[in-house]
Amino acid sequence: MSYKSLWSSLFLENILRYNRYQNNVECSTLKENRLKHLVTLLALFCFIAALCVLNSMNGPYVDATSTYGQTTAWVLFVVSLVPYLSLPMSLANCLGLVLYNPYDRKKSSRNPVNVPKVEKYIHETVVPKDYVTKHGTRFKARALNYCLENHVNHLAVNDWIVHLDKETILTKESIEGVVHFVTEGAADIGQGPIIYASGHVVQNWVTTLADCIRLALDYSLFRFQFSYLHKPIFGFKGSYIVFRNKVEMDVGLDLGPKGSIAEDCCVFFALKAMERGYTFDFITGQMRENSTFTLVDFIKQRRRWFVGQLYTVLGVDTTVLNISGLILSLKCSVLMPMSLSNLIISLYLPFQRHVIFNLLTGFIGGSFWFLYAFGAFLSFFRPELLVREAVLGVSGMLHVRHACSGDPGERRCVLGSSHNKL
């Protein structure tokens, strides 16, 4: 045997060994993810079952009409029905967790990600101060719309655009998810999950913990609407969005003043895109962001989202069915104080209710409490980091600083269709 044949045989043998190793790793990861999924579903069932049992053990009940009078009894009955407005969202949350494994990560079957290190691919766009859109769009939507002007937008129609917020940090798994979406996906618009704690110094524990449910909603409510319905029925975020340039050019971001208030939710844009027949899908792989630094900023952010979604529901030209999820979300937000008042009523004005109502209340309450716990688990629990952080904790406090560069409004990452690579 010649030296050339010997080296060829050794080379092929090493390739086969590597492929077998990769297959074993993938099989092991797949089994582990399936086990995690089953444990997650078991925890969801336990939360719901516990709340159902607690609702059935509220103590002695009395007949509301004979004890409090007919008028008071009717008021108590109407107030007790308010929490059931969130039943469709609770069902969607559970279906999203049951039908789809939140631990699975999709990778492209094509060539590995390869980015040419050429400075010509980096371009910064500065919005002129005197720029005014046709419909008077303001704030971040105004800046984004400027990038769509013919003399500014030099992208091909099939180029892919990724919208990120200024503090968004890309991760390896998010890049793999985006590449899988643009190379093997069939939808026109994609959106993925965002984590608000992992890899960051927690600036404010109150706002960060409150945002944990947003990560859980990404894997439940948003996963269901994108992967199963392929429509943004219940909402749409303004970050971690992927779509072709032709979609953005067709729909446009000149949303007007009312569509500019909560453009970071991008609900107005998403509904217009859905009305024109574009489809949506879910992108696996988490990106990282920060929660608001103060509680005041947190409240202002939620208030802006609420007002923006309200203007969207009142102003968008679409069917009631397409905005039914947003209408339910707004009603639940407005009636939240009345919904929470049922806790006080159950203590001081108890009355007899059918067992079905107790089970529905337990289902709704259990699923939402689980989402908070699940979001906190995904945000803070990292087994692979426990040993490292334990060692670092002996020597002192670990400080992690992140420098954010780019336009304070938004960074735009372009994927060229001519490469089919990121």
C-alpha atoms as one frame of an Amber mdcrd trajectory, in Angstrom:
protein
   0.000   0.000   0.000   1.346   3.429  -0.958   1.717   6.303   1.483  -1.008
   8.200  -0.377  -3.492   5.339   0.007  -2.544   4.957   3.683  -3.152   8.636
   4.454  -6.454   8.519   2.530  -7.619   5.527   4.553  -6.690   7.186   7.853
  -8.412  10.387   6.803 -11.646   8.601   5.867 -11.536   6.581   9.106 -11.251
   9.774  11.164 -14.165  11.305   9.284 -16.329   8.259  10.003 -15.366   8.352
  13.672 -16.242  12.036  13.884 -19.597  11.459  12.194 -20.409   8.622  14.602
 -19.451  10.854  17.521 -21.667  13.666  16.231 -24.600  11.276  15.771 -24.175
   9.944  19.306 -24.073  13.490  20.701 -27.193  14.499  18.753 -29.084  11.380
  19.893 -28.074  12.004  23.503 -29.147  15.660  23.262 -32.466  14.688  21.662
 -33.234  12.217  24.457 -32.258  14.761  27.085 -34.501  17.425  25.541 -37.434
  15.015  25.393 -36.939  14.166  29.063 -36.831  17.878  29.944 -40.033  18.398
  27.982 -41.821  15.623  29.870 -40.660  17.029  33.218 -41.884  20.490  32.175
 -45.314  19.150  31.263 -45.464  17.274  34.570 -44.663  20.490  36.437 -47.393
  22.312  34.482 -49.906  19.620  35.442 -48.854  19.865  39.109 -49.338  23.646
  39.151 -52.802  23.370  37.612 -53.825  20.463  39.859 -52.622  22.304  42.978
 -54.636  25.418  42.125 -57.727  23.337  41.362 -57.453  21.642  44.764 -56.934
  24.975  46.554 -60.007  26.453  44.866 -62.059  23.523  46.122 -60.843  24.066
  49.698 -61.832  27.689  50.190 -63.944  26.838  53.213 -67.695  26.832  53.765
 -69.816  28.341  51.029 -73.161  30.044  51.415 -76.015  30.845  49.079 -75.258
  34.352  47.765 -78.882  35.361  47.046 -80.273  34.524  50.484 -77.240  35.859
  52.360 -76.256  39.061  50.498 -79.384  39.887  48.507 -80.183  39.479  44.840
 -78.365  42.617  43.616 -75.155  41.827  45.485 -75.345  38.221  44.366 -75.514
  39.285  40.710 -72.584  41.658  41.158 -70.507  38.931  42.766 -71.389  36.529
  39.975 -70.418  38.996  37.211 -67.135  39.847  38.934 -66.341  36.150  39.312
 -66.640  35.712  35.513 -63.975  38.325  34.664 -60.943  35.992  35.060 -62.373
  33.640  32.441 -61.650  36.218  29.722 -58.075  34.942  29.772 -59.172  31.326
  29.186 -58.309  31.374  25.424 -54.787  32.625  26.201 -54.362  29.984  28.894
 -55.381  27.293  26.424 -52.942  28.665  23.834 -50.178  28.729  26.457 -50.714
  25.084  27.349 -51.021  23.984  23.717 -47.767  25.734  22.874 -45.961  23.881
  25.653 -47.581  20.519  24.887 -47.207  20.543  21.097 -43.689  21.984  20.887
 -40.557  21.189  22.850 -39.076  24.443  24.224 -35.642  22.839  24.525 -35.229
  21.843  20.874 -32.889  23.945  18.747 -32.953  23.841  14.956 -29.811  24.031
  12.842 -29.421  24.400   9.124 -28.491  21.219   7.256 -26.426  23.236   4.793
 -22.846  24.464   5.064 -21.651  25.942   8.372 -22.201  29.628   9.069 -19.509
  31.633   7.353 -19.303  35.415   7.451 -16.766  37.069   5.168 -14.708  39.507
   7.247 -15.010  42.409   4.830 -15.718  45.939   6.029 -17.855  46.744   2.994
 -20.678  44.702   4.566 -20.895  47.193   7.465 -22.969  50.286   6.757 -24.275
  52.887   9.180 -27.339  54.943   8.310 -27.979  58.310   9.990 -31.514  59.715
   9.807 -31.604  63.424   8.889 -33.234  65.660  11.490 -35.554  67.207   8.892
 -36.826  63.852   7.587 -40.639  63.619   7.635 -42.678  60.631   6.467 -45.797
  60.865   4.347 -48.102  59.893   7.236 -46.215  61.681   9.993 -44.669  58.599
  11.596 -42.543  59.353  14.647 -39.858  57.872  16.899 -38.214  54.552  16.001
 -40.711  53.759  13.238 -39.670  57.000  11.525 -36.016  55.921  11.576 -36.860
  52.467  10.245 -39.005  53.903   7.485 -36.135  56.139   6.389 -34.069  52.991
   5.788 -36.730  51.874   3.298 -36.467  54.987   1.124 -35.328  54.203  -2.411
 -32.168  56.296  -2.153 -31.227  54.598   1.144 -32.297  50.966   0.779 -29.821
  49.214  -1.533 -30.781  45.659  -0.580 -32.077  43.076  -3.017 -35.732  42.122
  -2.735 -34.890  38.665  -1.390 -32.296  39.814   1.155 -33.183  39.009   4.751
 -33.322  41.656   7.496 -33.004  41.026  11.242 -34.398  43.749  13.521 -32.786
  44.073  16.957 -33.003  46.551  19.817 -29.918  48.512  20.824 -29.184  46.234
  23.825 -29.891  42.944  22.024 -26.999  40.474  22.111 -26.708  37.720  19.529
 -25.963  34.186  20.666 -24.608  31.190  18.779 -27.926  29.343  18.990 -29.888
  32.393  17.796 -27.650  32.700  14.711 -28.155  28.998  14.009 -31.909  29.472
  14.379 -31.962  32.443  12.018 -29.879  30.599   9.419 -32.233  27.608   9.638
 -35.228  29.895   9.199 -33.909  31.755   6.139 -32.502  28.671   4.403 -35.046
  25.965   5.203 -38.129  27.765   6.526 -41.253  28.416   4.484 -42.642  31.492
   6.299 -42.157  35.126   5.333 -41.696  36.543   8.830 -40.075  34.947  11.859
 -39.630  35.810  15.507 -37.745  34.108  18.338 -37.450  34.081  22.148 -35.615
  36.743  24.161 -34.095  36.138  27.587 -33.725  39.056  30.004 -31.371  37.645
  32.646 -28.911  35.065  31.331 -25.427  36.408  30.807 -26.199  39.814  32.317
 -25.683  41.531  35.607 -29.215  41.960  36.954 -29.746  45.712  37.244 -33.166
  45.474  38.858 -34.453  42.207  40.328 -38.084  43.385  40.403 -38.306  44.231
  36.699 -36.164  41.249  35.669 -38.344  38.790  37.578 -41.464  40.451  36.158
 -40.045  39.977  32.655 -39.436  36.261  33.232 -42.975  35.531  32.102 -42.191
  37.133  28.742 -39.627  34.413  28.003 -42.140  31.737  29.042 -44.783  33.335
  26.802 -42.335  33.145  23.896 -42.253  29.357  24.282 -45.972  28.965  24.940
 -48.363  31.607  23.581 -46.120  32.999  20.828 -44.826  29.557  19.868 -48.395
  28.343  19.402 -49.518  31.310  17.322 -46.428  31.286  15.098 -45.802  27.543
  14.683 -49.412  26.353  14.603 -51.572  29.303  13.516 -48.805  31.113  11.592
 -50.500  34.390  12.539 -49.777  37.066  15.196 -53.203  36.731  16.811 -52.100
  37.539  20.359 -49.368  40.068  19.656 -45.957  40.708  18.146 -42.671  42.000
  19.560 -40.470  44.663  18.003 -37.161  42.861  18.414 -35.717  39.618  17.051
 -37.769  39.906  13.851 -36.605  38.311  10.613 -38.185  38.963   7.222 -37.307
  39.554   3.604 -36.658  43.042   2.316 -39.594  42.735  -0.096 -41.989  42.139
   2.819 -40.834  45.261   4.620 -40.990  47.264   1.387 -44.493  46.000   0.592
 -46.033  46.506   4.045 -44.037  49.604   4.945 -43.265  51.188   8.303 -44.936
  54.551   7.728 -47.545  53.739  10.371 -48.621  57.273  11.282 -48.553  58.916
  14.736 -50.830  56.346  16.401 -48.799  53.466  15.024 -45.598  55.049  16.342
 -46.389  54.897  20.054 -45.687  51.206  20.530 -43.683  50.466  17.409 -41.375
  48.368  19.576 -44.283  45.894  19.734 -44.670  46.084  15.919 -48.273  44.868
  16.235 -49.511  47.368  13.633 -46.942  46.160  11.099 -47.628  42.488  11.850
 -51.386  42.866  11.379 -50.899  44.674   8.072 -48.554  41.906   6.921 -51.044
  39.220   7.972 -53.808  41.059   6.103 -51.688  40.898   2.934 -51.256  37.133
   3.236 -47.747  36.864   4.671 -47.135  33.927   7.013 -45.280  33.775  10.327
 -43.167  31.150  12.065 -41.137  30.661  15.240 -37.332  30.862  15.330 -35.507
  28.722  17.881 -32.474  30.065  19.713 -32.563  32.770  22.370 -31.204  36.282
  22.088 -30.364  38.361  25.158 -31.652  41.717  26.329 -31.920  43.778  29.511
 -35.056  44.543  31.487 -35.818  48.162  32.343 -33.456  49.517  35.000 -36.107
  51.145  37.220 -39.667  50.357  38.225 -40.806  53.736  36.882 -39.399  52.884
  33.443 -41.103  49.486  33.681 -44.493  51.121  34.295 -43.961  53.652  31.494
 -43.013  50.845  29.112 -46.166  48.854  29.881 -48.300  51.967  29.621 -46.834
  52.750  26.191 -47.497  49.194  25.034 -51.094  49.348  26.242 -51.828  52.690
  24.562 -50.113  51.591  21.360 -52.065  48.327  21.195 -55.280  50.204  21.907
 -54.620  52.557  18.981 -53.776  49.520  16.853 -57.056  47.778  17.628 -59.021
  50.975  16.938 -57.108  52.026  13.839 -55.927  48.986  11.904 -57.952  47.981
   8.852 -58.556  44.277   9.384 -61.218  41.826  10.503 -62.310  41.458  14.123
 -61.123  37.842  14.085 -57.546  38.927  13.327 -57.460  41.260  16.337 -59.543
  39.075  18.663 -56.465  38.059  20.648 -55.397  41.685  21.111 -58.917  42.647
  22.189 -58.901  39.896  24.810 -55.467  40.983  26.022 -56.589  44.605  26.376
 -59.780  43.614  28.200 -57.810  41.485  30.635 -55.440  44.394  31.297 -58.263
  46.878  31.911 -60.228  44.478  34.115 -57.204  43.202  36.038 -58.186  45.017
  39.291 -61.662  43.503  39.088 -60.172  40.081  38.408 -57.837  40.311  41.411
 -60.711  41.450  43.616 -61.968  37.855  43.512 -59.216  36.977  45.984 -60.728
  39.359  48.538 -64.277  38.310  47.713 -63.449  34.640  48.298 -62.232  35.519
  51.810 -64.904  37.940  53.016 -67.914  37.250  50.766 -67.751  33.528  49.924
 -70.593  32.019  47.914 -71.445  28.710  46.326 -70.072  28.125  42.820 -70.269
  25.140  40.525 -67.276  22.821  40.492 -66.664  23.653  36.816 -65.889  27.274
  37.755 -63.406  26.111  40.389 -61.652  23.876  37.875 -61.482  26.633  35.242
 -60.100  29.085  37.795 -57.504  26.543  38.831 -56.544  25.923  35.202 -56.113
  29.639  34.446 -54.310  30.460  37.679 -52.128  27.364  37.608 -50.997  27.897
  34.022 -50.043  31.542  34.587 -48.230  30.839  37.860 -46.360  28.069  36.086
 -45.295  30.483  33.344 -43.663  32.753  35.911 -41.820  29.803  37.462 -40.864
  28.364  34.064 -39.599  31.737  32.831 -37.491  32.183  35.970 -36.101  28.665
  35.542 -35.087  29.303  31.939 -33.635  32.703  32.837 -31.524  31.829  35.857
 -30.876  28.083  35.931 -27.744  27.128  34.014 -26.252  23.793  35.227 -23.142
  24.223  33.097 -22.341  27.472  34.896 -22.811  26.301  38.496 -19.238  25.080
  39.029 -17.656  28.058  37.344 -19.688  30.621  39.273 -19.104  28.772  42.540
 -15.345  29.051  42.051 -15.565  32.697  41.059 -17.803  33.415  44.030 -15.035
  32.398  46.451 -12.641  35.026  45.144 -15.167  37.838  44.881 -18.183  39.154
  43.095 -18.398  38.488  39.403 -18.897  41.640  37.332 -19.941  41.370  33.743
 -20.015  44.468  31.624 -21.442  44.710  28.161 -20.735  47.480  25.719 -23.555
  48.248  23.343 -22.675  49.908  20.083 -24.741  51.141  17.220 -27.606  53.506
  16.703 -29.598  54.125  19.900 -32.780  53.383  18.033 -31.987  50.057  16.438
 -29.344  47.869  14.817 -30.146  46.208  11.534 -28.339  43.026  10.448 -28.624
  42.096   6.770 -28.433  38.583   5.374 -27.606  38.543   1.707 -29.638  36.139
  -0.432 -26.685  35.703  -2.769 -24.724  33.990   0.019 -27.436  32.047   1.842
 -24.934  32.341   4.687 -24.865  34.673   7.677
